[in-house]
Amino acid sequence: MNSYPFDSQAWTIGRINNGHMKQTSVYDFYALGKAIHSLRGLGKDTTERGGIWTAHRAHEQLVQATQADSVLLPATRDAAKQLIAILENIFGDEIRTPISYSFGTPDTTAKLGIKPRLIDSSIETLETVFRADLPRMTVLSVEHKGIYQTERLIDQTDEHFPESIRKRLPTQAKTDVVLAGKCLAFDVHTASAFHMWRALEIVFGAYYVSITGNTFEDDKVQRNWGAYIKALSGVKADPRIIGNLDHIRAAYRNPVMHPNVNVTQDEAFSLLGIGISAITQVMQAIDTQPHAKKALA
């Protein structure tokens, strides 16, 4: 009986980037390889009882690795399923729950004979197909950005806002904040800043509505940040917000719009924080205005 420890390491396939990317643990591949390699230890004199736990462990890993949402490519999955079928044919249904073999059922002392050769042949086929598939598998490694977990930066950047702010963010602003985080995660730095400033523009547009009851478009304000900020000043918006928005406009937002300027990773990381802070400030100010409900409807 094989002595390597039994565990139930599961292949858990996660989904990120709105479900367009599969996420799995690198350790899963190690566990699968270890389980399959152990099958090489089965020989003609191995009894069914002696080989059942080794076969069970490999079978369990193969079934998990070939689930419907598998990260393996179709040809590799098919080869793995062939190995599953051979193991099931040799060991029967007990391969799924081999506890009864511990008690020595009548046929468990039968030797495997030439059956391990079938297993070895199937393993060789699987290895050959997997080796051929590997160059076509797209496997990405994305570095962490500061304290942000990569998967959360890709899909949940809006959760960096307090819950009271996040749940009331305009839908498009929330979308752009998430896209800003996604772009930062994948090192598309200029696009990250672009989406953050879009989100901020939507929010300070809502701020204007909260004060006046009208949109910039209703009041025929020219479509640029300078005109928007002037309009906010004209309706007596909080001067601290006006000053902050004007600083962001001149120092950060306008340069990003220039085609010869590229935002660096360090800059994009900082700008994400600046944008989140500015949006939080404006959202809090909206609550104090007479048309707050309309602004965030």
N, C-alpha and C positions, 0 to 999 in steps of 0.2 A: 504494500500500500504506500502510495507517495506521501512523504512527510511534510510537504510544504503546507503552510497554514491555510485553513479554509476561511474565507471571508466572503462577503456579499457586495464587493465593490461594484457599484452600479454606474452604467453609462447614463449620465443625466445630460440631455441635450437642451440647452437653453436657447432662447431667441432674443437677439438684440437688434438695434437699428430697425425698429418697427417690424420685426419678424423677418427681415431680409438676410440676416446673418445668423448662422448656427454657432453656438458656443459649447465647447466640451472641454474636459480636463485632459491635459497631456498625460497625466497618470493613467487614464483609461487605456491608452495605447500600450503603455508598459504592462499593465495588468493583463490585457488581452494576449500580448506576446509571451508573457511568463506562463500563462495558462496553456497556450498552444504548445509552447516548448516542452512543457511537462509531459505531453502526450508522447514525445519521442522516447520517454523512458519505458513505455509499454513494450513488452516482448512476447515471444511465442509461449514462454512458460508463465507469463503473468495470468493469474486467475481472474475471472470476471469480478469476484469479490475484491481482489487486490487492486483492480484498475478502476473500479466504479467511481471513487472519489476524485481521482485525476480526471476522468472523463466528464464527471458532473461539473467540475470547476470550469473546464474548457467549454463545455456545452453552455453553461450559464453565461459566460463572457461572450461567446459567439452569438447567442440569441439577443443579448442586450446590444451588441455592436451592430446587428443587422435589423434593428427595429425600424419602423416606418420612417422615422425622422433621422436616420443614420447619417453621419458625416462621411461615411465611406461611399465611394463611387459605385455605380450599379454592378460593374464587372466584379469588383472585389466582394461586394455583398453576395452575388450569386455563387462565387467560389466558396465563401464562408458558409453559405446555406448548404452547399454540397457536403461540406465537412460535418455540419450539424446532422444531416440525413444519415451519414455513415455511422456516426456515434449512436444515433437513435436506433439504427438497424442492429448494431452490435449489442447494445446494452438495454434496449427496450425502453418502456415508459419509466422504469425505475431510475433512469439517468436524471430525471427531474427531481426526484425525492429519494435518494439512495439509502434511506435509513434502514430499510428491511435487509439490505445486504449485510449489515453489521451482525445480524442474527443468523446468518448462514442458511439461506433458503437452499433447497436441494440442488439447483443448478449453478450456484455461485462458485463452486470449486472447479468448474470447467475451465480449461486453459484457453487462452485466446488464439493460440496457434498462428495462422497466417493473417488473422484479422488486423494486427498492428501495421502490416504492410499496406493495407487499404487506407488506414489512417495516415501513414507517412506519405503516401502518394497524394492524398487529398491536401495535406499540409503543403507539400511542394507546389502543387497547383495554386493554392491560395497565395503563397509567398511570391510566386512568379507573376500572378495577376496584380497583386498589391504593388509589387515593385514597378510594374508597367504603369499602374494608375497614379503613382505618387507624383510624377512631374505634372500631372494634370489637376492635382488637388491644390486649391488655393488656400494656403494656411497663413494667416496674418498674425503678427505679434505687435501689439500697440502698447507703447510705453505709458506708464502712469504720468499724469500731469499734476504735480504737487500732491495735495491730499485727496484729489478726486479719484474715485474708483473708475476705471475705464468704462465699464458697462453702464454706470450711472451717468457719467459724463456724456455718453452717447445718447441715452434715452431719457434721462431724468434731470437735466440741468435745472429745470424750473423748481426742483425741490430744494434748491439752495435759498429760495425765498422763504420767509416765515409763512406758515400755513395760512394765516389770515390774509396775506398778500397773494400767495399763489392761487388760492381758490377763486380769487376775484380778477385775476389778470385777464385782459381781453384775449380772446382765443388766438388771434393772429400774433399778438405779442408773445404769448406762451410758445407758439410754434417757432417763432424766430429765436427765442431764448434757447430752446432745445437744439435748434439747428446750429446756433453759435457754439454750444458745447460739443456737438457732434463734429463740427469742423475743427475745433481745437483738438479733440481726441485723435483725429486723423491727419493732423498737421496741415490743415488748409487754413492758414492763419489769417490771411486777408479776408477770406469769406466769413470767418468767425466774427471778426470785428464788424463787418458789413451787416450781418444778421443781428448783432447786438444793438447797433445803432438804429436799425429798422424797428426793433422791439421798443426801444426808448422813444422813438418818434411816435409810435402808436400810443404809448402811454401818456406822453405829454400832450398829444392831441386830445386824449380823453380828459386830461386836466383842463384844457380850454373849454370843453363841453361842460364840465362840472361847474365852471364859473359862469359861463354865458348861456348855456342851454343850446348853443349852436356849434357846429363843426367849423374848422378852418375853411372848408369848402363853402359852407353856408354863408360865411362872412367874406367870401372871395379874397382870402388871404393868399398871397403868392406862394407857390409850392417850393419853399426852401427854408432851411432852419433859421436863417437870419430873420426872415419875415415872420416865421412862427414865434420866435422869441420876442420880437418887437410887439406882436399882437398880444402875447401873454403879458408883457409889461404894460400894454395899454389898458388891460382889464384888471390891473392891480394884483397880478399873481404874486406869490411869495417871492420877494427879491432874492432870497437865498437859492431858491430853485432856478430863477432866471440866471443868476450869476453862475451857478454850476452848469446849467445847460449851455450857456454861452462859452464857458471854458472848454467843455467837451466838444462843442462845435468847432472852435478854432484850433484846439490842440490835438484832437483825436479824430473826430468824424470827418472833417474836410480833407485832411491828408489822405485818408483811406480812399476817398473818391477819385484821387488823382491816379491816372493809369500807370505812372512811373514809380509809384510807391507800393512797396510790399511790406506787410506787417510780419515781424519776426515772431518766433514762438514765445519769447519772453514778453513781448508787447501784447500779443493776443491773450496770454495768461492774465496779464495785468488788466487789460481792457475788459475782460469778462467780469472781473471783480468790480471795476468802476461802473460798468453798465448795470450790474445787479444792484449796487448801492444807489445809483441814480434812480432806477425804476422804483425801488423801495421808497425812496424819499418822495417821489411824485405820487405814488399810490397812496401813501399816508396823507398827503395834502388833499387828495381828491375827496377823502372822507369828510373833510370840514366844509365842503362847498355845497351850495343849495341844489345843484343838479347832479349830485354824485350818483344817484341811482340811474339816471338817464345815461351818464357817461360810461357806466360799466355794464349797461344792459346788453 
